[in-house]
Amino acid sequence: MVLIGPPASGKSKIGRAIARQLGEEFVDTDTIIAQLYGPIPEIFANHGEAWFREREAEVVRDCVTRPGVLSLGGGAVITKSIRQELKNLPVVLFLISEEAVSHRVAKSDKRPLLSDGLESWKTLVDARMPWYQECAKYEVDVSHRPVDDVAAQVVSWLEEGDSHV
């Protein structure tokens, strides 16, 4: 199972809960990239977004072949090869309201593409939403919901067999 969605939508936190409920491994591509190449803000500063997206595509291509719950970075879907990798997989899109995410995207050095906080986030989400929806087999609004409730909903969808592509 693959989790996609906007930055700060809870993919990692909820993904860990989903993996726990399924008894599977959880993998976060941003974590792998940081382990291999250093902190993501430094990658953007030193190599640029294009270089980062190339490394991200390599990591995703490797990770989608393994079982478990995989969380992709918020911008992974902008890369065509990644969207192709997701075509035949159970992909869940996390949606979150501006109000629910606003405190998470306040100006931070952790998210290089969100320099203007919520305004940057809204611009990114608007631009990426067609790709998110192209890839998603299931959508869930995570706004103001307990992590375990969202995880249970996703696990239920997966176990009911609605995830067949």
Secondary structure, DSSP 8 states (H G I E B T S, - for coil): -EEE-STTSSHHHHHHHHHHHHT--EEEHHHHHHHHH--HHHHHHHH-HHHHHHHHHHHHHHHTTSSSEEE--TTGGGSHHHHHHHTTS-EEEEE--HHHHTTTSSS-TT-TT-TTTHHHHHHHHHHHHHHHHHH-SEEEE-TT--HHHHHHHHHHHHHTTTT--
